[in-house]
Each structure stands twice: as structure tokens, then as C-alpha cells.
Amino acid sequence: MASFKILDGVVLDYTQDGWDEFKKWLDGTYAKLTYAWVDEGLAYSIVAMDGKLYRTFSINKGDASEFEASYKKLGPETRPNIEGPYKIHLFGNLTATSTSEVLVSNRGYVEPAAQAQRSLVSTSNQDKPGGSGAAAVRVIFLNSDYVLKQEDVTLNGTVAVNMIATDLRFVQDMKVIQGTYAVGAVKLMTQTGGGGTEITGIGAGTTEAFLCHHYVPAGRKAWIQAWGGSIDDECSLKLNGRTWYGANLVDDVRDLYKLFMSNPTPPRTMEFNRALPDLPLGEKTYVRVTVTPNQSTSTVIRTYIDLWEE
């Protein structure tokens, strides 16, 4: 017997009726869907996805002739693997020391006004091959046309290394891909030769930039599934967007959350986890979490955004 399941705790069992109902999701009768299937030996486990709503159906291979003839042949290029790069978890980590509103990120982020060639440099000579720290870093970025790219850069300690790309505009992520934790701060600079100012970076003792933000590349769309965070003192948090309206690029607020306690002594961890109803993001949208601490003393903030992108 096949099983038709809606992933909210309700499970219904069907035979042919269940398969006929499930096909409406695969065919897009109820919604525009992508789907994934997993071969589990003697059965198929099929997943239909409508934003964050997942509907699954398990069917024995002996009963799966229609699936094999009409659906399985579509191949992986027509539907993303739900465990793959289309399911994105963003994590930000910040220790704030002021009451200014800032992006939740380890070393901050200053968005460049134009694309250009950049460089990377560390504050420690141990961040290079043969050193005790980071040896190579991957920079994931978009150009001014919001085309997603990446480049792997071998570090040379305190000697700046120029990137090959000449069109880095928006930084999606930075992470160590060879070596270990950075000994110094690994900085992405606006100019070649280590010149200019820092765009963002990887902090000493860490392996990534901890940027709690995401740019939706050209030709793609995304849905926010959830966001949340934890803090050790009072803060106001904001889920920001940036959307194109014709030729106009406008900042907007997607959600707000305030974590306040009445005079917490000593400071204690507070947290929230907020599900959103498939909040849509069009191409070239910039989504991010910013925080405004209620105090200028040291405050640790950690936040996340879960996205589904296609």
C-alpha cells in the first residue's frame, strides 16, 4: 500500500486513489511545483514541494510503472535535490559594542558601489600554505548584473593576493577551504594590492565571514522559510529586504522582532524562531538580518535565515 503524507503530522494511506491525488501535485494542478524522488531499494520516496510545504508519497516499485514512465524520466536537471544547494541556511555571528543598527556579520560588510578587481590579505603571516592558519579562501560573489560566481584564492599571509575576477560587486559568502582557523583577520579589500578599504572578512579564530544575508541571483527566485536568533542582552532585530520596482531599488522591512527583558541582571540568553509563510523574494533581491542593541556594552548576537531558492 502506498502512503500519501502531508508533513504537518497528518498521515493518510491510499492505494490508487492516493497516487491519483498525489499526481495533482506533481503535475502542478494545485500549484506550480518542483519535485524530487529518492530510490530506496524496493520503493520510491517522492517529494513534491510548494515553497516550504512538502508532500511525500512512497510507492513500491512493483506499483510504480506510471511514475517510471511519466515522471522519473524527467531527470535531476528538472527538479532540485531538496538536500542540495537550493535549500540554504544562512548564519550570522556578531559581537556588538554599540547601539548602532548593523548587519549581523563577524567583521561587518560594506557593499561596493561598483564591480572591480579585489584582493585578499591577512593580518597574520601564518595564513598561507605551510602556515598554521588558513591557506585558501573561497569568495562567492555576484557582479553588477547579479550573476553568481566564485573564486578560490590561495593566501600569502600579510602579502596581498589579487583576485583574478575583475567584476566582484556583491559578496555572498567567504569561507576557508584549505588549512584551519584563520590566525589573523583575512580581509577582502576594495582595491588590488591590499589597497582601499575592507569590504568584509573572516575573523581571527574563525573559518567564515558569518554574513547573515543573501542576494538572489539573476534568473532565480527564493522564498524565506524562517528566521531567528539568540542574544545575551536586549536587542531589536529586523529582517530587511531590497526590491526592484521597475528601475527603482527600494529597501523594505519584511519582519521585526524585539527581544527585551526588564533589566536582565546578569544578561542572559534570549532567543526566537519565527516561521514565515513562504515569503517570496524575486531575482536581484537582497535579504539580510540587522540588529540594534539596546546597550553599548558587549553583546553577542547570532541569527539565521532559512531560504529555498530555485
BELBEL-V16833 format. One line per field, one symbol per residue. phi: phi as a letter, one per 30 degrees, with the letter a starting at -180 (. if undefined). psi: psi as a letter, one per 40 degrees, with the letter a starting at -180 (. if undefined). A space follows every 50 residues. Layout:
# BELBEL-V16833
phi: ???
psi: ???
This chain:
# BELBEL-V16833
phi: .dbcbcdbjcbbcbcddddddddddddiddadbcbbbbdcicbcccbcbb icdcbcbcbdddccdddddcbeddiddcadddccddccccbcbbccbbcd dbddadbiacdddadadbbbacdbddcaeidccdcbbcccbbddciddba bcbddbidcdcddddcbdbccdabadcajbeddcdccccdcdiidibdda acdeibbadhddaacddeicbbbdcaaaabbcadaccbccbabdcicccb dbccabaccbbdhdbdebdbbbbbdbdhddbddidccaccbbddbcddbc bbbbbcbbbb
psi: hihhhhffehhihibdddddddddddeeddihiiiiihhfceihhhhhhg behhhihhhiddefdddddeddedideehiheeaeehhhhhihhhieiei hiihideihhhieiiihaiiiieheegiheaeahdiihhhiiaeefhhii hhhhifbehihiidiefhchhdihihehaahhdahhhhidiieeiaihda ihiheieiefhgihhhiheiiihhdiiaiiieihihihhiihihgbehhh iihdiihhgiihghhiiihiiihhiigfhihiieihiihiihieieihhh hhiihhihi.
